[in-house]
Amino acid sequence: MKAMSRLFAALVVGATLAGCATTGTKVSSNSEPYRELAKSQQLWCSSFKDACTCAIDGTRTTCSLVYACVNSGNCKGAQ
């Protein structure tokens, strides 16, 4: 659980500092941690809808999380 918290914190910091996937990018993931991170962002996304324009397995999330998932090899473009 500690590793998940650290990964989430790193991704939040990365979201503010790093480039993002293109707006509207939709991916599918074979990684349960990335799916859970996308779900955990739902409260935040409900407050800042403009920041959550990408999706992992249909769950709206930040494009920086999608970018990290794709670059780690855990996500692939969805149709």
PyMOL Python script that loads the backbone (N, CA, C, O; Angstrom):
from pymol import cmd

cmd.read_pdbstr("""\
ATOM      1  N   MET A   1       0.824  -1.184   0.000  1.00  0.00           N
ATOM      2  CA  MET A   1       0.000   0.000   0.000  1.00  0.00           C
ATOM      3  C   MET A   1       0.869   1.248   0.000  1.00  0.00           C
ATOM      4  O   MET A   1       0.516   2.255  -0.615  1.00  0.00           O
ATOM      5  N   LYS A   2       2.011   1.184   0.694  1.00  0.00           N
ATOM      6  CA  LYS A   2       2.919   2.320   0.722  1.00  0.00           C
ATOM      7  C   LYS A   2       3.459   2.621  -0.675  1.00  0.00           C
ATOM      8  O   LYS A   2       3.604   3.780  -1.061  1.00  0.00           O
ATOM      9  N   ALA A   3       3.751   1.566  -1.421  1.00  0.00           N
ATOM     10  CA  ALA A   3       4.262   1.742  -2.784  1.00  0.00           C
ATOM     11  C   ALA A   3       3.206   2.412  -3.657  1.00  0.00           C
ATOM     12  O   ALA A   3       3.541   3.247  -4.498  1.00  0.00           O
ATOM     13  N   MET A   4       1.939   2.058  -3.468  1.00  0.00           N
ATOM     14  CA  MET A   4       0.848   2.654  -4.234  1.00  0.00           C
ATOM     15  C   MET A   4       0.743   4.144  -3.905  1.00  0.00           C
ATOM     16  O   MET A   4       0.538   4.965  -4.799  1.00  0.00           O
ATOM     17  N   SER A   5       0.881   4.490  -2.633  1.00  0.00           N
ATOM     18  CA  SER A   5       0.822   5.893  -2.225  1.00  0.00           C
ATOM     19  C   SER A   5       1.974   6.684  -2.826  1.00  0.00           C
ATOM     20  O   SER A   5       1.796   7.819  -3.270  1.00  0.00           O
ATOM     21  N   ARG A   6       3.141   6.086  -2.836  1.00  0.00           N
ATOM     22  CA  ARG A   6       4.308   6.761  -3.417  1.00  0.00           C
ATOM     23  C   ARG A   6       4.145   6.938  -4.922  1.00  0.00           C
ATOM     24  O   ARG A   6       4.484   7.987  -5.469  1.00  0.00           O
ATOM     25  N   LEU A   7       3.629   5.913  -5.585  1.00  0.00           N
ATOM     26  CA  LEU A   7       3.395   6.000  -7.026  1.00  0.00           C
ATOM     27  C   LEU A   7       2.378   7.092  -7.322  1.00  0.00           C
ATOM     28  O   LEU A   7       2.570   7.886  -8.244  1.00  0.00           O
ATOM     29  N   PHE A   8       1.299   7.140  -6.548  1.00  0.00           N
ATOM     30  CA  PHE A   8       0.281   8.161  -6.742  1.00  0.00           C
ATOM     31  C   PHE A   8       0.862   9.559  -6.529  1.00  0.00           C
ATOM     32  O   PHE A   8       0.606  10.463  -7.325  1.00  0.00           O
ATOM     33  N   ALA A   9       1.631   9.738  -5.475  1.00  0.00           N
ATOM     34  CA  ALA A   9       2.245  11.041  -5.199  1.00  0.00           C
ATOM     35  C   ALA A   9       3.182  11.446  -6.335  1.00  0.00           C
ATOM     36  O   ALA A   9       3.194  12.606  -6.748  1.00  0.00           O
ATOM     37  N   ALA A  10       3.954  10.506  -6.831  1.00  0.00           N
ATOM     38  CA  ALA A  10       4.858  10.804  -7.944  1.00  0.00           C
ATOM     39  C   ALA A  10       4.085  11.197  -9.191  1.00  0.00           C
ATOM     40  O   ALA A  10       4.494  12.093  -9.929  1.00  0.00           O
ATOM     41  N   LEU A  11       2.983  10.534  -9.419  1.00  0.00           N
ATOM     42  CA  LEU A  11       2.178  10.852 -10.594  1.00  0.00           C
ATOM     43  C   LEU A  11       1.502  12.214 -10.474  1.00  0.00           C
ATOM     44  O   LEU A  11       1.376  12.930 -11.467  1.00  0.00           O
ATOM     45  N   VAL A  12       1.070  12.575  -9.277  1.00  0.00           N
ATOM     46  CA  VAL A  12       0.463  13.889  -9.072  1.00  0.00           C
ATOM     47  C   VAL A  12       1.501  14.988  -9.309  1.00  0.00           C
ATOM     48  O   VAL A  12       1.219  15.987  -9.970  1.00  0.00           O
ATOM     49  N   VAL A  13       2.689  14.795  -8.768  1.00  0.00           N
ATOM     50  CA  VAL A  13       3.757  15.771  -8.991  1.00  0.00           C
ATOM     51  C   VAL A  13       4.116  15.816 -10.473  1.00  0.00           C
ATOM     52  O   VAL A  13       4.306  16.893 -11.038  1.00  0.00           O
ATOM     53  N   GLY A  14       4.206  14.658 -11.091  1.00  0.00           N
ATOM     54  CA  GLY A  14       4.506  14.595 -12.519  1.00  0.00           C
ATOM     55  C   GLY A  14       3.446  15.274 -13.347  1.00  0.00           C
ATOM     56  O   GLY A  14       3.747  15.836 -14.400  1.00  0.00           O
ATOM     57  N   ALA A  15       2.209  15.232 -12.890  1.00  0.00           N
ATOM     58  CA  ALA A  15       1.117  15.862 -13.623  1.00  0.00           C
ATOM     59  C   ALA A  15       1.307  17.366 -13.721  1.00  0.00           C
ATOM     60  O   ALA A  15       0.928  17.989 -14.713  1.00  0.00           O
ATOM     61  N   THR A  16       1.889  17.933 -12.694  1.00  0.00           N
ATOM     62  CA  THR A  16       2.076  19.377 -12.701  1.00  0.00           C
ATOM     63  C   THR A  16       3.365  19.799 -13.399  1.00  0.00           C
ATOM     64  O   THR A  16       3.492  20.950 -13.818  1.00  0.00           O
ATOM     65  N   LEU A  17       4.305  18.896 -13.527  1.00  0.00           N
ATOM     66  CA  LEU A  17       5.607  19.263 -14.079  1.00  0.00           C
ATOM     67  C   LEU A  17       5.890  18.724 -15.475  1.00  0.00           C
ATOM     68  O   LEU A  17       6.673  19.314 -16.219  1.00  0.00           O
ATOM     69  N   ALA A  18       5.272  17.627 -15.832  1.00  0.00           N
ATOM     70  CA  ALA A  18       5.629  16.950 -17.082  1.00  0.00           C
ATOM     71  C   ALA A  18       4.606  17.190 -18.176  1.00  0.00           C
ATOM     72  O   ALA A  18       3.490  17.643 -17.922  1.00  0.00           O
ATOM     73  N   GLY A  19       5.009  16.877 -19.396  1.00  0.00           N
ATOM     74  CA  GLY A  19       4.093  16.928 -20.518  1.00  0.00           C
ATOM     75  C   GLY A  19       3.053  15.843 -20.376  1.00  0.00           C
ATOM     76  O   GLY A  19       3.230  14.891 -19.615  1.00  0.00           O
ATOM     77  N   CYS A  20       1.977  15.990 -21.106  1.00  0.00           N
ATOM     78  CA  CYS A  20       0.866  15.053 -20.975  1.00  0.00           C
ATOM     79  C   CYS A  20       0.581  14.358 -22.287  1.00  0.00           C
ATOM     80  O   CYS A  20       1.059  14.765 -23.346  1.00  0.00           O
ATOM     81  N   ALA A  21      -0.203  13.310 -22.197  1.00  0.00           N
ATOM     82  CA  ALA A  21      -0.734  12.683 -23.396  1.00  0.00           C
ATOM     83  C   ALA A  21      -1.684  13.688 -24.041  1.00  0.00           C
ATOM     84  O   ALA A  21      -2.167  14.606 -23.379  1.00  0.00           O
ATOM     85  N   THR A  22      -1.939  13.516 -25.293  1.00  0.00           N
ATOM     86  CA  THR A  22      -2.838  14.410 -25.995  1.00  0.00           C
ATOM     87  C   THR A  22      -4.221  14.366 -25.367  1.00  0.00           C
ATOM     88  O   THR A  22      -4.694  13.301 -24.971  1.00  0.00           O
ATOM     89  N   THR A  23      -4.867  15.520 -25.276  1.00  0.00           N
ATOM     90  CA  THR A  23      -6.213  15.603 -24.722  1.00  0.00           C
ATOM     91  C   THR A  23      -7.129  14.619 -25.429  1.00  0.00           C
ATOM     92  O   THR A  23      -7.121  14.526 -26.657  1.00  0.00           O
ATOM     93  N   GLY A  24      -7.907  13.895 -24.664  1.00  0.00           N
ATOM     94  CA  GLY A  24      -8.852  12.939 -25.220  1.00  0.00           C
ATOM     95  C   GLY A  24      -8.271  11.561 -25.481  1.00  0.00           C
ATOM     96  O   GLY A  24      -8.961  10.709 -26.042  1.00  0.00           O
ATOM     97  N   THR A  25      -7.035  11.314 -25.097  1.00  0.00           N
ATOM     98  CA  THR A  25      -6.414  10.006 -25.307  1.00  0.00           C
ATOM     99  C   THR A  25      -7.125   8.948 -24.468  1.00  0.00           C
ATOM    100  O   THR A  25      -7.350   9.139 -23.272  1.00  0.00           O
ATOM    101  N   LYS A  26      -7.475   7.838 -25.102  1.00  0.00           N
ATOM    102  CA  LYS A  26      -8.123   6.723 -24.408  1.00  0.00           C
ATOM    103  C   LYS A  26      -7.235   5.497 -24.554  1.00  0.00           C
ATOM    104  O   LYS A  26      -6.802   5.154 -25.654  1.00  0.00           O
ATOM    105  N   VAL A  27      -6.974   4.847 -23.437  1.00  0.00           N
ATOM    106  CA  VAL A  27      -6.114   3.666 -23.444  1.00  0.00           C
ATOM    107  C   VAL A  27      -6.769   2.540 -22.665  1.00  0.00           C
ATOM    108  O   VAL A  27      -7.681   2.757 -21.867  1.00  0.00           O
ATOM    109  N   SER A  28      -6.283   1.336 -22.914  1.00  0.00           N
ATOM    110  CA  SER A  28      -6.672   0.186 -22.098  1.00  0.00           C
ATOM    111  C   SER A  28      -5.426  -0.272 -21.355  1.00  0.00           C
ATOM    112  O   SER A  28      -4.305  -0.136 -21.846  1.00  0.00           O
ATOM    113  N   SER A  29      -5.640  -0.814 -20.171  1.00  0.00           N
ATOM    114  CA  SER A  29      -4.516  -1.179 -19.327  1.00  0.00           C
ATOM    115  C   SER A  29      -4.605  -2.624 -18.872  1.00  0.00           C
ATOM    116  O   SER A  29      -5.691  -3.160 -18.648  1.00  0.00           O
ATOM    117  N   ASN A  30      -3.448  -3.237 -18.740  1.00  0.00           N
ATOM    118  CA  ASN A  30      -3.364  -4.576 -18.158  1.00  0.00           C
ATOM    119  C   ASN A  30      -2.850  -4.488 -16.727  1.00  0.00           C
ATOM    120  O   ASN A  30      -2.503  -5.504 -16.125  1.00  0.00           O
ATOM    121  N   SER A  31      -2.802  -3.279 -16.187  1.00  0.00           N
ATOM    122  CA  SER A  31      -2.235  -3.032 -14.859  1.00  0.00           C
ATOM    123  C   SER A  31      -3.314  -2.572 -13.881  1.00  0.00           C
ATOM    124  O   SER A  31      -3.891  -1.497 -14.040  1.00  0.00           O
ATOM    125  N   GLU A  32      -3.573  -3.381 -12.888  1.00  0.00           N
ATOM    126  CA  GLU A  32      -4.566  -3.028 -11.871  1.00  0.00           C
ATOM    127  C   GLU A  32      -4.186  -1.756 -11.105  1.00  0.00           C
ATOM    128  O   GLU A  32      -5.078  -0.960 -10.809  1.00  0.00           O
ATOM    129  N   PRO A  33      -2.908  -1.521 -10.766  1.00  0.00           N
ATOM    130  CA  PRO A  33      -2.568  -0.272 -10.075  1.00  0.00           C
ATOM    131  C   PRO A  33      -2.938   0.980 -10.875  1.00  0.00           C
ATOM    132  O   PRO A  33      -3.408   1.958 -10.293  1.00  0.00           O
ATOM    133  N   TYR A  34      -2.739   0.970 -12.179  1.00  0.00           N
ATOM    134  CA  TYR A  34      -3.117   2.146 -12.968  1.00  0.00           C
ATOM    135  C   TYR A  34      -4.627   2.314 -13.027  1.00  0.00           C
ATOM    136  O   TYR A  34      -5.125   3.440 -13.000  1.00  0.00           O
ATOM    137  N   ARG A  35      -5.363   1.211 -13.107  1.00  0.00           N
ATOM    138  CA  ARG A  35      -6.831   1.303 -13.078  1.00  0.00           C
ATOM    139  C   ARG A  35      -7.297   1.879 -11.747  1.00  0.00           C
ATOM    140  O   ARG A  35      -8.198   2.717 -11.707  1.00  0.00           O
ATOM    141  N   GLU A  36      -6.682   1.426 -10.660  1.00  0.00           N
ATOM    142  CA  GLU A  36      -7.044   1.920  -9.332  1.00  0.00           C
ATOM    143  C   GLU A  36      -6.678   3.399  -9.174  1.00  0.00           C
ATOM    144  O   GLU A  36      -7.431   4.160  -8.565  1.00  0.00           O
ATOM    145  N   LEU A  37      -5.543   3.804  -9.709  1.00  0.00           N
ATOM    146  CA  LEU A  37      -5.167   5.217  -9.649  1.00  0.00           C
ATOM    147  C   LEU A  37      -6.166   6.072 -10.411  1.00  0.00           C
ATOM    148  O   LEU A  37      -6.535   7.153  -9.951  1.00  0.00           O
ATOM    149  N   ALA A  38      -6.606   5.601 -11.566  1.00  0.00           N
ATOM    150  CA  ALA A  38      -7.611   6.342 -12.338  1.00  0.00           C
ATOM    151  C   ALA A  38      -8.899   6.474 -11.527  1.00  0.00           C
ATOM    152  O   ALA A  38      -9.510   7.543 -11.497  1.00  0.00           O
ATOM    153  N   LYS A  39      -9.308   5.393 -10.873  1.00  0.00           N
ATOM    154  CA  LYS A  39     -10.518   5.441 -10.042  1.00  0.00           C
ATOM    155  C   LYS A  39     -10.343   6.387  -8.860  1.00  0.00           C
ATOM    156  O   LYS A  39     -11.274   7.098  -8.483  1.00  0.00           O
ATOM    157  N   SER A  40      -9.141   6.392  -8.276  1.00  0.00           N
ATOM    158  CA  SER A  40      -8.906   7.233  -7.102  1.00  0.00           C
ATOM    159  C   SER A  40      -8.917   8.719  -7.446  1.00  0.00           C
ATOM    160  O   SER A  40      -9.075   9.557  -6.558  1.00  0.00           O
ATOM    161  N   GLN A  41      -8.750   9.054  -8.724  1.00  0.00           N
ATOM    162  CA  GLN A  41      -8.766  10.463  -9.136  1.00  0.00           C
ATOM    163  C   GLN A  41     -10.178  10.987  -9.390  1.00  0.00           C
ATOM    164  O   GLN A  41     -10.337  12.162  -9.720  1.00  0.00           O
ATOM    165  N   GLN A  42     -11.195  10.159  -9.246  1.00  0.00           N
ATOM    166  CA  GLN A  42     -12.544  10.570  -9.608  1.00  0.00           C
ATOM    167  C   GLN A  42     -13.069  11.733  -8.780  1.00  0.00           C
ATOM    168  O   GLN A  42     -13.746  12.603  -9.328  1.00  0.00           O
ATOM    169  N   LEU A  43     -12.787  11.784  -7.496  1.00  0.00           N
ATOM    170  CA  LEU A  43     -13.226  12.909  -6.671  1.00  0.00           C
ATOM    171  C   LEU A  43     -12.565  14.194  -7.157  1.00  0.00           C
ATOM    172  O   LEU A  43     -13.219  15.227  -7.300  1.00  0.00           O
ATOM    173  N   TRP A  44     -11.277  14.116  -7.405  1.00  0.00           N
ATOM    174  CA  TRP A  44     -10.539  15.283  -7.896  1.00  0.00           C
ATOM    175  C   TRP A  44     -11.071  15.691  -9.267  1.00  0.00           C
ATOM    176  O   TRP A  44     -11.257  16.878  -9.536  1.00  0.00           O
ATOM    177  N   CYS A  45     -11.314  14.709 -10.133  1.00  0.00           N
ATOM    178  CA  CYS A  45     -11.807  14.988 -11.481  1.00  0.00           C
ATOM    179  C   CYS A  45     -13.202  15.609 -11.456  1.00  0.00           C
ATOM    180  O   CYS A  45     -13.537  16.406 -12.332  1.00  0.00           O
ATOM    181  N   SER A  46     -14.008  15.257 -10.474  1.00  0.00           N
ATOM    182  CA  SER A  46     -15.342  15.849 -10.397  1.00  0.00           C
ATOM    183  C   SER A  46     -15.265  17.330 -10.060  1.00  0.00           C
ATOM    184  O   SER A  46     -16.177  18.087 -10.394  1.00  0.00           O
ATOM    185  N   SER A  47     -14.198  17.751  -9.407  1.00  0.00           N
ATOM    186  CA  SER A  47     -14.008  19.166  -9.087  1.00  0.00           C
ATOM    187  C   SER A  47     -13.316  19.927 -10.210  1.00  0.00           C
ATOM    188  O   SER A  47     -13.589  21.109 -10.424  1.00  0.00           O
ATOM    189  N   PHE A  48     -12.424  19.256 -10.925  1.00  0.00           N
ATOM    190  CA  PHE A  48     -11.635  19.891 -11.981  1.00  0.00           C
ATOM    191  C   PHE A  48     -11.815  19.127 -13.288  1.00  0.00           C
ATOM    192  O   PHE A  48     -10.869  18.520 -13.789  1.00  0.00           O
ATOM    193  N   LYS A  49     -13.019  19.154 -13.838  1.00  0.00           N
ATOM    194  CA  LYS A  49     -13.364  18.356 -15.019  1.00  0.00           C
ATOM    195  C   LYS A  49     -12.466  18.631 -16.214  1.00  0.00           C
ATOM    196  O   LYS A  49     -12.163  17.716 -16.980  1.00  0.00           O
ATOM    197  N   ASP A  50     -12.036  19.879 -16.388  1.00  0.00           N
ATOM    198  CA  ASP A  50     -11.190  20.218 -17.535  1.00  0.00           C
ATOM    199  C   ASP A  50      -9.829  19.545 -17.466  1.00  0.00           C
ATOM    200  O   ASP A  50      -9.149  19.428 -18.485  1.00  0.00           O
ATOM    201  N   ALA A  51      -9.421  19.101 -16.281  1.00  0.00           N
ATOM    202  CA  ALA A  51      -8.117  18.459 -16.119  1.00  0.00           C
ATOM    203  C   ALA A  51      -8.174  16.962 -16.404  1.00  0.00           C
ATOM    204  O   ALA A  51      -7.134  16.310 -16.493  1.00  0.00           O
ATOM    205  N   CYS A  52      -9.364  16.417 -16.547  1.00  0.00           N
ATOM    206  CA  CYS A  52      -9.532  14.965 -16.730  1.00  0.00           C
ATOM    207  C   CYS A  52     -10.161  14.679 -18.091  1.00  0.00           C
ATOM    208  O   CYS A  52     -11.343  14.350 -18.189  1.00  0.00           O
ATOM    209  N   THR A  53      -9.362  14.808 -19.117  1.00  0.00           N
ATOM    210  CA  THR A  53      -9.885  14.650 -20.474  1.00  0.00           C
ATOM    211  C   THR A  53      -9.398  13.371 -21.145  1.00  0.00           C
ATOM    212  O   THR A  53      -9.700  13.135 -22.315  1.00  0.00           O
ATOM    213  N   CYS A  54      -8.658  12.555 -20.430  1.00  0.00           N
ATOM    214  CA  CYS A  54      -8.180  11.278 -20.963  1.00  0.00           C
ATOM    215  C   CYS A  54      -8.859  10.150 -20.190  1.00  0.00           C
ATOM    216  O   CYS A  54      -9.565  10.409 -19.215  1.00  0.00           O
ATOM    217  N   ALA A  55      -8.655   8.903 -20.614  1.00  0.00           N
ATOM    218  CA  ALA A  55      -9.327   7.790 -19.947  1.00  0.00           C
ATOM    219  C   ALA A  55      -8.476   6.525 -19.974  1.00  0.00           C
ATOM    220  O   ALA A  55      -7.763   6.249 -20.939  1.00  0.00           O
ATOM    221  N   ILE A  56      -8.573   5.775 -18.895  1.00  0.00           N
ATOM    222  CA  ILE A  56      -7.985   4.438 -18.799  1.00  0.00           C
ATOM    223  C   ILE A  56      -9.150   3.471 -18.611  1.00  0.00           C
ATOM    224  O   ILE A  56      -9.871   3.551 -17.616  1.00  0.00           O
ATOM    225  N   ASP A  57      -9.332   2.574 -19.547  1.00  0.00           N
ATOM    226  CA  ASP A  57     -10.430   1.603 -19.510  1.00  0.00           C
ATOM    227  C   ASP A  57     -11.781   2.268 -19.233  1.00  0.00           C
ATOM    228  O   ASP A  57     -12.591   1.756 -18.460  1.00  0.00           O
ATOM    229  N   GLY A  58     -12.006   3.402 -19.869  1.00  0.00           N
ATOM    230  CA  GLY A  58     -13.287   4.095 -19.747  1.00  0.00           C
ATOM    231  C   GLY A  58     -13.424   4.988 -18.538  1.00  0.00           C
ATOM    232  O   GLY A  58     -14.428   5.689 -18.418  1.00  0.00           O
ATOM    233  N   THR A  59     -12.459   4.996 -17.636  1.00  0.00           N
ATOM    234  CA  THR A  59     -12.499   5.855 -16.459  1.00  0.00           C
ATOM    235  C   THR A  59     -11.772   7.146 -16.769  1.00  0.00           C
ATOM    236  O   THR A  59     -10.573   7.134 -17.048  1.00  0.00           O
ATOM    237  N   ARG A  60     -12.495   8.271 -16.722  1.00  0.00           N
ATOM    238  CA  ARG A  60     -11.859   9.564 -16.995  1.00  0.00           C
ATOM    239  C   ARG A  60     -10.797   9.852 -15.956  1.00  0.00           C
ATOM    240  O   ARG A  60     -10.995   9.644 -14.759  1.00  0.00           O
ATOM    241  N   THR A  61      -9.665  10.335 -16.441  1.00  0.00           N
ATOM    242  CA  THR A  61      -8.531  10.603 -15.560  1.00  0.00           C
ATOM    243  C   THR A  61      -7.664  11.688 -16.191  1.00  0.00           C
ATOM    244  O   THR A  61      -7.968  12.180 -17.278  1.00  0.00           O
ATOM    245  N   THR A  62      -6.593  12.057 -15.510  1.00  0.00           N
ATOM    246  CA  THR A  62      -5.686  13.063 -16.051  1.00  0.00           C
ATOM    247  C   THR A  62      -4.857  12.465 -17.188  1.00  0.00           C
ATOM    248  O   THR A  62      -4.546  11.274 -17.203  1.00  0.00           O
ATOM    249  N   CYS A  63      -4.518  13.320 -18.120  1.00  0.00           N
ATOM    250  CA  CYS A  63      -3.705  12.865 -19.241  1.00  0.00           C
ATOM    251  C   CYS A  63      -2.288  12.504 -18.792  1.00  0.00           C
ATOM    252  O   CYS A  63      -1.628  11.686 -19.432  1.00  0.00           O
ATOM    253  N   SER A  64      -1.823  13.101 -17.710  1.00  0.00           N
ATOM    254  CA  SER A  64      -0.488  12.756 -17.218  1.00  0.00           C
ATOM    255  C   SER A  64      -0.451  11.333 -16.681  1.00  0.00           C
ATOM    256  O   SER A  64       0.570  10.657 -16.809  1.00  0.00           O
ATOM    257  N   LEU A  65      -1.542  10.862 -16.081  1.00  0.00           N
ATOM    258  CA  LEU A  65      -1.595   9.469 -15.631  1.00  0.00           C
ATOM    259  C   LEU A  65      -1.590   8.541 -16.845  1.00  0.00           C
ATOM    260  O   LEU A  65      -0.919   7.509 -16.830  1.00  0.00           O
ATOM    261  N   VAL A  66      -2.323   8.895 -17.884  1.00  0.00           N
ATOM    262  CA  VAL A  66      -2.337   8.103 -19.118  1.00  0.00           C
ATOM    263  C   VAL A  66      -0.939   8.093 -19.732  1.00  0.00           C
ATOM    264  O   VAL A  66      -0.469   7.051 -20.187  1.00  0.00           O
ATOM    265  N   TYR A  67      -0.278   9.242 -19.748  1.00  0.00           N
ATOM    266  CA  TYR A  67       1.070   9.358 -20.284  1.00  0.00           C
ATOM    267  C   TYR A  67       2.027   8.429 -19.530  1.00  0.00           C
ATOM    268  O   TYR A  67       2.825   7.717 -20.140  1.00  0.00           O
ATOM    269  N   ALA A  68       1.937   8.445 -18.198  1.00  0.00           N
ATOM    270  CA  ALA A  68       2.808   7.586 -17.383  1.00  0.00           C
ATOM    271  C   ALA A  68       2.508   6.112 -17.635  1.00  0.00           C
ATOM    272  O   ALA A  68       3.426   5.294 -17.702  1.00  0.00           O
ATOM    273  N   CYS A  69       1.248   5.775 -17.774  1.00  0.00           N
ATOM    274  CA  CYS A  69       0.857   4.385 -18.009  1.00  0.00           C
ATOM    275  C   CYS A  69       1.368   3.886 -19.363  1.00  0.00           C
ATOM    276  O   CYS A  69       1.881   2.772 -19.465  1.00  0.00           O
ATOM    277  N   VAL A  70       1.227   4.707 -20.387  1.00  0.00           N
ATOM    278  CA  VAL A  70       1.710   4.329 -21.723  1.00  0.00           C
ATOM    279  C   VAL A  70       3.227   4.197 -21.721  1.00  0.00           C
ATOM    280  O   VAL A  70       3.768   3.230 -22.258  1.00  0.00           O
ATOM    281  N   ASN A  71       3.914   5.164 -21.119  1.00  0.00           N
ATOM    282  CA  ASN A  71       5.379   5.134 -21.106  1.00  0.00           C
ATOM    283  C   ASN A  71       5.950   4.001 -20.263  1.00  0.00           C
ATOM    284  O   ASN A  71       7.086   3.583 -20.484  1.00  0.00           O
ATOM    285  N   SER A  72       5.189   3.505 -19.313  1.00  0.00           N
ATOM    286  CA  SER A  72       5.664   2.376 -18.514  1.00  0.00           C
ATOM    287  C   SER A  72       5.387   1.040 -19.210  1.00  0.00           C
ATOM    288  O   SER A  72       5.855  -0.010 -18.770  1.00  0.00           O
ATOM    289  N   GLY A  73       4.629   1.096 -20.287  1.00  0.00           N
ATOM    290  CA  GLY A  73       4.305  -0.127 -21.021  1.00  0.00           C
ATOM    291  C   GLY A  73       3.088  -0.858 -20.492  1.00  0.00           C
ATOM    292  O   GLY A  73       2.807  -1.978 -20.919  1.00  0.00           O
ATOM    293  N   ASN A  74       2.355  -0.240 -19.564  1.00  0.00           N
ATOM    294  CA  ASN A  74       1.184  -0.868 -18.967  1.00  0.00           C
ATOM    295  C   ASN A  74      -0.120  -0.503 -19.662  1.00  0.00           C
ATOM    296  O   ASN A  74      -1.168  -1.058 -19.330  1.00  0.00           O
ATOM    297  N   CYS A  75      -0.078   0.411 -20.612  1.00  0.00           N
ATOM    298  CA  CYS A  75      -1.281   0.821 -21.337  1.00  0.00           C
ATOM    299  C   CYS A  75      -1.016   0.833 -22.837  1.00  0.00           C
ATOM    300  O   CYS A  75       0.099   1.082 -23.296  1.00  0.00           O
ATOM    301  N   LYS A  76      -2.076   0.557 -23.577  1.00  0.00           N
ATOM    302  CA  LYS A  76      -2.030   0.621 -25.038  1.00  0.00           C
ATOM    303  C   LYS A  76      -3.218   1.427 -25.520  1.00  0.00           C
ATOM    304  O   LYS A  76      -4.255   1.467 -24.858  1.00  0.00           O
ATOM    305  N   GLY A  77      -3.075   2.064 -26.660  1.00  0.00           N
ATOM    306  CA  GLY A  77      -4.160   2.859 -27.220  1.00  0.00           C
ATOM    307  C   GLY A  77      -5.430   2.047 -27.388  1.00  0.00           C
ATOM    308  O   GLY A  77      -5.392   0.902 -27.838  1.00  0.00           O
ATOM    309  N   ALA A  78      -6.551   2.642 -27.026  1.00  0.00           N
ATOM    310  CA  ALA A  78      -7.845   1.968 -27.176  1.00  0.00           C
ATOM    311  C   ALA A  78      -8.511   2.479 -28.445  1.00  0.00           C
ATOM    312  O   ALA A  78      -8.224   3.579 -28.917  1.00  0.00           O
ATOM    313  N   GLN A  79      -9.384   1.678 -28.974  1.00  0.00           N
ATOM    314  CA  GLN A  79     -10.098   2.054 -30.202  1.00  0.00           C
ATOM    315  C   GLN A  79     -11.386   2.743 -29.883  1.00  0.00           C
ATOM    316  O   GLN A  79     -12.120   3.131 -30.791  1.00  0.00           O
TER     317      GLN A  79
END
""", "prot")
cmd.dss("prot")
cmd.show_as("cartoon", "prot")
cmd.util.cbc("prot")
cmd.orient("prot")
